[in-house]
Amino acid sequence: MPSIQQLLSIARKAATAAGKAIMEIYDKGDFSTEFKEDNSPVTKADIKAHELIVACLSESKLPIVSEESVKA
C-alpha cells in the first residue's frame, strides 16, 4: 500500500495533468458538448481529464470511481 505522501504525489500529478489538458482544450475554444446515455452533458475536456486522472491514479492500485466511467 502506498504511503500518504506517495498518494498525495500521485493526486497532485493527476490534478496538474488534468488541469493543463482542460486549459489547452478551452484555449482552443473547443466548448463542444455531447450527451451521455442518461442525457447528461459531457465535454471533450471532461473526457480528456477523466482519461488522465484515471491513468495517473491507477499507479495507486486503489479502486477508482468516476462519473465519466459509469455507464448510464
GUFI-228479 format. One record per atom (N, C-alpha, C, CB): residue number from 1; x, y, z. Coordinates in Angstrom, 3 decimals. Glycine has a CB too. Example, Ala and Ser with C-alpha at 12.3 -4.5 7.8 and 13.67 -1.06 7.14 Angstrom:
<atoms>
{vexpa->1	px->13.190	py->-5.690	pz->7.800}
{vexpa->1	px->12.300	py->-4.500	pz->7.800}
{vexpa->1	px->13.200	py->-3.300	pz->7.800}
{vexpa->1	px->11.308	py->-4.473	pz->9.046}
{vexpa->2	px->12.850	py->-2.250	pz->7.080}
{vexpa->2	px->13.670	py->-1.060	pz->7.140}
{vexpa->2	px->12.900	py->0.030	pz->7.870}
{vexpa->2	px->14.084	py->-0.598	pz->5.725}
</atoms>
This chain:
<atoms>
{vexpa->1	px->0.850	py->-1.189	pz->0.000}
{vexpa->1	px->0.000	py->0.000	pz->0.000}
{vexpa->1	px->0.883	py->1.236	pz->0.000}
{vexpa->1	px->-0.960	py->0.007	pz->1.224}
{vexpa->2	px->0.632	py->2.183	pz->-0.916}
{vexpa->2	px->1.430	py->3.420	pz->-0.946}
{vexpa->2	px->1.223	py->4.240	pz->0.333}
{vexpa->2	px->1.058	py->4.270	pz->-2.186}
{vexpa->3	px->2.244	py->5.000	pz->0.683}
{vexpa->3	px->2.144	py->5.894	pz->1.840}
{vexpa->3	px->1.265	py->7.090	pz->1.490}
{vexpa->3	px->3.551	py->6.368	pz->2.296}
{vexpa->4	px->0.870	py->7.826	pz->2.509}
{vexpa->4	px->0.078	py->9.044	pz->2.298}
{vexpa->4	px->0.843	py->10.012	pz->1.401}
{vexpa->4	px->-0.269	py->9.720	pz->3.653}
{vexpa->5	px->2.121	py->10.169	pz->1.623}
{vexpa->5	px->2.922	py->11.082	pz->0.803}
{vexpa->5	px->2.949	py->10.637	pz->-0.657}
{vexpa->5	px->4.353	py->11.172	pz->1.349}
{vexpa->6	px->3.056	py->9.326	pz->-0.881}
{vexpa->6	px->3.038	py->8.817	pz->-2.258}
{vexpa->6	px->1.670	py->9.063	pz->-2.901}
{vexpa->6	px->3.378	py->7.304	pz->-2.284}
{vexpa->7	px->0.614	py->8.832	pz->-2.138}
{vexpa->7	px->-0.738	py->9.070	pz->-2.665}
{vexpa->7	px->-0.961	py->10.545	pz->-2.984}
{vexpa->7	px->-1.795	py->8.590	pz->-1.660}
{vexpa->8	px->-0.478	py->11.422	pz->-2.121}
{vexpa->8	px->-0.598	py->12.859	pz->-2.385}
{vexpa->8	px->0.173	py->13.261	pz->-3.632}
{vexpa->8	px->-0.100	py->13.663	pz->-1.186}
{vexpa->9	px->1.336	py->12.683	pz->-3.825}
{vexpa->9	px->2.136	py->12.977	pz->-5.015}
{vexpa->9	px->1.402	py->12.519	pz->-6.282}
{vexpa->9	px->3.522	py->12.291	pz->-4.918}
{vexpa->10	px->0.806	py->11.339	pz->-6.226}
{vexpa->10	px->0.033	py->10.824	pz->-7.360}
{vexpa->10	px->-1.170	py->11.730	pz->-7.632}
{vexpa->10	px->-0.437	py->9.368	pz->-7.088}
{vexpa->11	px->-1.867	py->12.139	pz->-6.584}
{vexpa->11	px->-3.038	py->13.010	pz->-6.739}
{vexpa->11	px->-2.650	py->14.362	pz->-7.338}
{vexpa->11	px->-3.730	py->13.217	pz->-5.383}
{vexpa->12	px->-1.540	py->14.935	pz->-6.875}
{vexpa->12	px->-1.078	py->16.227	pz->-7.428}
{vexpa->12	px->-0.744	py->16.082	pz->-8.906}
{vexpa->12	px->0.164	py->16.749	pz->-6.654}
{vexpa->13	px->-0.074	py->14.976	pz->-9.248}
{vexpa->13	px->0.280	py->14.726	pz->-10.645}
{vexpa->13	px->-0.987	py->14.625	pz->-11.504}
{vexpa->13	px->1.124	py->13.430	pz->-10.770}
{vexpa->14	px->-1.998	py->13.915	pz->-11.004}
{vexpa->14	px->-3.253	py->13.757	pz->-11.740}
{vexpa->14	px->-3.959	py->15.094	pz->-11.923}
{vexpa->14	px->-4.174	py->12.774	pz->-11.016}
{vexpa->15	px->-4.043	py->15.879	pz->-10.854}
{vexpa->15	px->-4.725	py->17.174	pz->-10.916}
{vexpa->15	px->-4.007	py->18.134	pz->-11.862}
{vexpa->15	px->-4.822	py->17.793	pz->-9.516}
{vexpa->16	px->-2.693	py->18.150	pz->-11.813}
{vexpa->16	px->-1.915	py->19.040	pz->-12.685}
{vexpa->16	px->-2.083	py->18.654	pz->-14.151}
{vexpa->16	px->-0.425	py->19.002	pz->-12.300}
{vexpa->17	px->-1.987	py->17.360	pz->-14.440}
{vexpa->17	px->-2.133	py->16.897	pz->-15.824}
{vexpa->17	px->-3.529	py->17.201	pz->-16.360}
{vexpa->17	px->-1.849	py->15.389	pz->-15.918}
{vexpa->18	px->-4.548	py->16.933	pz->-15.550}
{vexpa->18	px->-5.922	py->17.185	pz->-15.988}
{vexpa->18	px->-6.174	py->18.672	pz->-16.188}
{vexpa->18	px->-6.916	py->16.621	pz->-14.976}
{vexpa->19	px->-5.714	py->19.483	pz->-15.260}
{vexpa->19	px->-5.895	py->20.931	pz->-15.376}
{vexpa->19	px->-5.241	py->21.498	pz->-16.617}
{vexpa->19	px->-5.343	py->21.621	pz->-14.159}
{vexpa->20	px->-4.035	py->21.032	pz->-16.896}
{vexpa->20	px->-3.315	py->21.501	pz->-18.092}
{vexpa->20	px->-4.073	py->21.101	pz->-19.361}
{vexpa->20	px->-1.870	py->20.924	pz->-18.124}
{vexpa->21	px->-4.541	py->19.868	pz->-19.415}
{vexpa->21	px->-5.269	py->19.401	pz->-20.596}
{vexpa->21	px->-6.577	py->20.167	pz->-20.788}
{vexpa->21	px->-5.555	py->17.903	pz->-20.481}
{vexpa->22	px->-7.286	py->20.408	pz->-19.692}
{vexpa->22	px->-8.538	py->21.175	pz->-19.770}
{vexpa->22	px->-8.273	py->22.567	pz->-20.328}
{vexpa->22	px->-9.206	py->21.277	pz->-18.378}
{vexpa->23	px->-7.272	py->23.237	pz->-19.815}
{vexpa->23	px->-6.970	py->24.598	pz->-20.276}
{vexpa->23	px->-6.532	py->24.615	pz->-21.732}
{vexpa->23	px->-5.885	py->25.223	pz->-19.405}
{vexpa->24	px->-5.792	py->23.602	pz->-22.177}
{vexpa->24	px->-5.388	py->23.537	pz->-23.585}
{vexpa->24	px->-6.609	py->23.410	pz->-24.490}
{vexpa->24	px->-4.429	py->22.354	pz->-23.819}
{vexpa->25	px->-7.565	py->22.599	pz->-24.092}
{vexpa->25	px->-8.783	py->22.429	pz->-24.889}
{vexpa->25	px->-9.589	py->23.727	pz->-24.916}
{vexpa->25	px->-9.645	py->21.275	pz->-24.327}
{vexpa->26	px->-9.769	py->24.346	pz->-23.768}
{vexpa->26	px->-10.543	py->25.585	pz->-23.715}
{vexpa->26	px->-9.811	py->26.751	pz->-24.373}
{vexpa->26	px->-10.868	py->25.932	pz->-22.274}
{vexpa->27	px->-8.470	py->26.769	pz->-24.330}
{vexpa->27	px->-7.715	py->27.816	pz->-25.023}
{vexpa->27	px->-7.931	py->27.745	pz->-26.533}
{vexpa->27	px->-6.219	py->27.698	pz->-24.700}
{vexpa->28	px->-8.234	py->26.555	pz->-27.029}
{vexpa->28	px->-8.531	py->26.383	pz->-28.458}
{vexpa->28	px->-9.974	py->26.768	pz->-28.768}
{vexpa->28	px->-8.271	py->24.929	pz->-28.892}
{vexpa->29	px->-10.747	py->27.070	pz->-27.743}
{vexpa->29	px->-12.141	py->27.472	pz->-27.939}
{vexpa->29	px->-13.081	py->26.310	pz->-28.189}
{vexpa->29	px->-12.233	py->28.424	pz->-29.077}
{vexpa->30	px->-12.659	py->25.107	pz->-27.813}
{vexpa->30	px->-13.493	py->23.930	pz->-28.051}
{vexpa->30	px->-14.446	py->23.727	pz->-26.875}
{vexpa->30	px->-12.618	py->22.667	pz->-28.267}
{vexpa->31	px->-15.623	py->24.280	pz->-26.990}
{vexpa->31	px->-16.626	py->24.177	pz->-25.936}
{vexpa->31	px->-17.747	py->23.218	pz->-26.323}
{vexpa->31	px->-17.202	py->25.553	pz->-25.621}
{vexpa->32	px->-17.454	py->22.331	pz->-27.277}
{vexpa->32	px->-18.490	py->21.406	pz->-27.744}
{vexpa->32	px->-18.922	py->20.471	pz->-26.619}
{vexpa->32	px->-17.983	py->20.589	pz->-28.949}
{vexpa->33	px->-20.197	py->20.139	pz->-26.650}
{vexpa->33	px->-20.785	py->19.288	pz->-25.629}
{vexpa->33	px->-21.513	py->18.134	pz->-26.294}
{vexpa->33	px->-21.743	py->20.088	pz->-24.723}
{vexpa->34	px->-21.316	py->16.954	pz->-25.755}
{vexpa->34	px->-22.064	py->15.787	pz->-26.190}
{vexpa->34	px->-22.945	py->15.374	pz->-25.016}
{vexpa->34	px->-21.110	py->14.613	pz->-26.653}
{vexpa->35	px->-23.811	py->14.410	pz->-25.256}
{vexpa->35	px->-24.678	py->13.937	pz->-24.187}
{vexpa->35	px->-24.507	py->12.437	pz->-24.012}
{vexpa->35	px->-26.149	py->14.284	pz->-24.480}
{vexpa->36	px->-24.391	py->12.041	pz->-22.753}
{vexpa->36	px->-24.269	py->10.626	pz->-22.424}
{vexpa->36	px->-25.640	py->9.969	pz->-22.532}
{vexpa->36	px->-23.673	py->10.432	pz->-21.000}
{vexpa->37	px->-25.661	py->8.650	pz->-22.352}
{vexpa->37	px->-26.909	py->7.894	pz->-22.474}
{vexpa->37	px->-28.003	py->8.398	pz->-21.532}
{vexpa->37	px->-26.647	py->6.431	pz->-22.204}
{vexpa->38	px->-27.590	py->8.934	pz->-20.376}
{vexpa->38	px->-28.584	py->9.437	pz->-19.412}
{vexpa->38	px->-28.962	py->10.891	pz->-19.683}
{vexpa->38	px->-28.050	py->9.306	pz->-17.987}
{vexpa->39	px->-28.505	py->11.413	pz->-20.825}
{vexpa->39	px->-28.779	py->12.773	pz->-21.278}
{vexpa->39	px->-28.047	py->13.848	pz->-20.478}
{vexpa->39	px->-30.248	py->13.031	pz->-21.218}
{vexpa->40	px->-27.031	py->13.471	pz->-19.712}
{vexpa->40	px->-26.223	py->14.463	pz->-19.008}
{vexpa->40	px->-25.083	py->14.907	pz->-19.931}
{vexpa->40	px->-25.664	py->13.885	pz->-17.659}
{vexpa->41	px->-24.696	py->16.171	pz->-19.843}
{vexpa->41	px->-23.679	py->16.698	pz->-20.751}
{vexpa->41	px->-22.271	py->16.248	pz->-20.380}
{vexpa->41	px->-23.738	py->18.205	pz->-20.767}
{vexpa->42	px->-21.426	py->16.141	pz->-21.402}
{vexpa->42	px->-20.007	py->15.833	pz->-21.209}
{vexpa->42	px->-19.227	py->16.552	pz->-22.315}
{vexpa->42	px->-19.740	py->14.266	pz->-21.236}
{vexpa->43	px->-18.136	py->17.178	pz->-21.936}
{vexpa->43	px->-17.315	py->17.901	pz->-22.911}
{vexpa->43	px->-16.052	py->17.110	pz->-23.228}
{vexpa->43	px->-16.948	py->19.307	pz->-22.384}
{vexpa->44	px->-15.379	py->17.539	pz->-24.298}
{vexpa->44	px->-14.104	py->16.933	pz->-24.655}
{vexpa->44	px->-13.119	py->17.094	pz->-23.490}
{vexpa->44	px->-13.534	py->17.571	pz->-25.955}
{vexpa->45	px->-13.186	py->18.220	pz->-22.811}
{vexpa->45	px->-12.305	py->18.466	pz->-21.660}
{vexpa->45	px->-12.617	py->17.498	pz->-20.522}
{vexpa->45	px->-12.448	py->19.923	pz->-21.171}
{vexpa->46	px->-13.903	py->17.216	pz->-20.288}
{vexpa->46	px->-14.293	py->16.244	pz->-19.256}
{vexpa->46	px->-13.670	py->14.879	pz->-19.542}
{vexpa->46	px->-15.834	py->16.120	pz->-19.179}
{vexpa->47	px->-13.800	py->14.443	pz->-20.772}
{vexpa->47	px->-13.314	py->13.117	pz->-21.160}
{vexpa->47	px->-11.797	py->13.043	pz->-21.058}
{vexpa->47	px->-13.763	py->12.776	pz->-22.586}
{vexpa->48	px->-11.104	py->14.059	pz->-21.562}
{vexpa->48	px->-9.642	py->14.060	pz->-21.501}
{vexpa->48	px->-9.161	py->14.093	pz->-20.057}
{vexpa->48	px->-9.070	py->15.256	pz->-22.275}
{vexpa->49	px->-9.783	py->14.912	pz->-19.227}
{vexpa->49	px->-9.397	py->14.980	pz->-17.812}
{vexpa->49	px->-9.621	py->13.619	pz->-17.153}
{vexpa->49	px->-10.204	py->16.087	pz->-17.068}
{vexpa->50	px->-10.735	py->13.002	pz->-17.429}
{vexpa->50	px->-11.026	py->11.679	pz->-16.883}
{vexpa->50	px->-9.927	py->10.682	pz->-17.257}
{vexpa->50	px->-12.391	py->11.179	pz->-17.388}
{vexpa->51	px->-9.583	py->10.640	pz->-18.534}
{vexpa->51	px->-8.553	py->9.701	pz->-19.003}
{vexpa->51	px->-7.220	py->9.916	pz->-18.286}
{vexpa->51	px->-8.355	py->9.845	pz->-20.515}
{vexpa->52	px->-6.814	py->11.174	pz->-18.155}
{vexpa->52	px->-5.541	py->11.477	pz->-17.496}
{vexpa->52	px->-5.576	py->11.161	pz->-16.004}
{vexpa->52	px->-5.183	py->12.941	pz->-17.701}
{vexpa->53	px->-6.669	py->11.507	pz->-15.357}
{vexpa->53	px->-6.785	py->11.247	pz->-13.919}
{vexpa->53	px->-6.754	py->9.746	pz->-13.648}
{vexpa->53	px->-8.085	py->11.866	pz->-13.354}
{vexpa->54	px->-7.516	py->8.973	pz->-14.412}
{vexpa->54	px->-7.539	py->7.520	pz->-14.216}
{vexpa->54	px->-6.148	py->6.929	pz->-14.476}
{vexpa->54	px->-8.593	py->6.859	pz->-15.150}
{vexpa->55	px->-5.476	py->7.394	pz->-15.529}
{vexpa->55	px->-4.133	py->6.885	pz->-15.826}
{vexpa->55	px->-3.174	py->7.163	pz->-14.670}
{vexpa->55	px->-3.593	py->7.515	pz->-17.123}
{vexpa->56	px->-3.213	py->8.368	pz->-14.132}
{vexpa->56	px->-2.324	py->8.722	pz->-13.018}
{vexpa->56	px->-2.680	py->7.950	pz->-11.753}
{vexpa->56	px->-2.387	py->10.226	pz->-12.742}
{vexpa->57	px->-3.970	py->7.924	pz->-11.415}
{vexpa->57	px->-4.388	py->7.290	pz->-10.165}
{vexpa->57	px->-4.236	py->5.772	pz->-10.192}
{vexpa->57	px->-5.823	py->7.647	pz->-9.867}
{vexpa->58	px->-4.166	py->5.181	pz->-11.370}
{vexpa->58	px->-4.005	py->3.729	pz->-11.435}
{vexpa->58	px->-2.684	py->3.283	pz->-10.794}
{vexpa->58	px->-4.069	py->3.255	pz->-12.894}
{vexpa->59	px->-1.712	py->4.195	pz->-10.703}
{vexpa->59	px->-0.450	py->3.897	pz->-10.008}
{vexpa->59	px->-0.691	py->3.517	pz->-8.553}
{vexpa->59	px->0.496	py->5.101	pz->-10.078}
{vexpa->60	px->-1.746	py->4.040	pz->-7.962}
{vexpa->60	px->-2.010	py->3.819	pz->-6.538}
{vexpa->60	px->-2.504	py->2.406	pz->-6.248}
{vexpa->60	px->-3.029	py->4.822	pz->-6.039}
{vexpa->61	px->-3.002	py->1.718	pz->-7.267}
{vexpa->61	px->-3.582	py->0.376	pz->-7.131}
{vexpa->61	px->-4.878	py->0.382	pz->-6.313}
{vexpa->61	px->-2.571	py->-0.564	pz->-6.480}
{vexpa->62	px->-5.431	py->1.561	pz->-6.037}
{vexpa->62	px->-6.692	py->1.682	pz->-5.329}
{vexpa->62	px->-7.836	py->1.702	pz->-6.340}
{vexpa->62	px->-6.710	py->2.954	pz->-4.445}
{vexpa->63	px->-9.035	py->1.282	pz->-5.947}
{vexpa->63	px->-10.178	py->1.349	pz->-6.862}
{vexpa->63	px->-10.482	py->2.801	pz->-7.232}
{vexpa->63	px->-11.423	py->0.685	pz->-6.226}
{vexpa->64	px->-10.908	py->3.007	pz->-8.456}
{vexpa->64	px->-11.221	py->4.349	pz->-8.943}
{vexpa->64	px->-12.685	py->4.395	pz->-9.347}
{vexpa->64	px->-10.305	py->4.744	pz->-10.138}
{vexpa->65	px->-13.407	py->5.363	pz->-8.807}
{vexpa->65	px->-14.804	py->5.575	pz->-9.161}
{vexpa->65	px->-14.886	py->6.955	pz->-9.800}
{vexpa->65	px->-15.759	py->5.453	pz->-7.905}
{vexpa->66	px->-15.453	py->7.008	pz->-10.990}
{vexpa->66	px->-15.552	py->8.278	pz->-11.700}
{vexpa->66	px->-16.902	py->8.374	pz->-12.407}
{vexpa->66	px->-14.395	py->8.428	pz->-12.715}
{vexpa->67	px->-17.472	py->9.543	pz->-12.373}
{vexpa->67	px->-18.743	py->9.760	pz->-13.060}
{vexpa->67	px->-18.620	py->9.439	pz->-14.545}
{vexpa->67	px->-19.215	py->11.205	pz->-12.870}
{vexpa->68	px->-17.476	py->9.745	pz->-15.128}
{vexpa->68	px->-17.299	py->9.526	pz->-16.569}
{vexpa->68	px->-17.088	py->8.060	pz->-16.924}
{vexpa->68	px->-16.127	py->10.335	pz->-17.072}
{vexpa->69	px->-16.797	py->7.221	pz->-15.949}
{vexpa->69	px->-16.601	py->5.798	pz->-16.253}
{vexpa->69	px->-17.847	py->4.967	pz->-15.997}
{vexpa->69	px->-15.457	py->5.247	pz->-15.436}
{vexpa->70	px->-18.897	py->5.604	pz->-15.481}
{vexpa->70	px->-20.144	py->4.905	pz->-15.196}
{vexpa->70	px->-20.999	py->4.871	pz->-16.446}
{vexpa->70	px->-20.905	py->5.577	pz->-14.036}
{vexpa->71	px->-21.470	py->3.699	pz->-16.779}
{vexpa->71	px->-22.390	py->3.571	pz->-17.912}
{vexpa->71	px->-23.798	py->3.899	pz->-17.438}
{vexpa->71	px->-22.331	py->2.137	pz->-18.530}
{vexpa->72	px->-24.452	py->4.778	pz->-18.153}
{vexpa->72	px->-25.824	py->5.182	pz->-17.756}
{vexpa->72	px->-26.817	py->4.121	pz->-18.134}
{vexpa->72	px->-26.223	py->6.517	pz->-18.408}
</atoms>
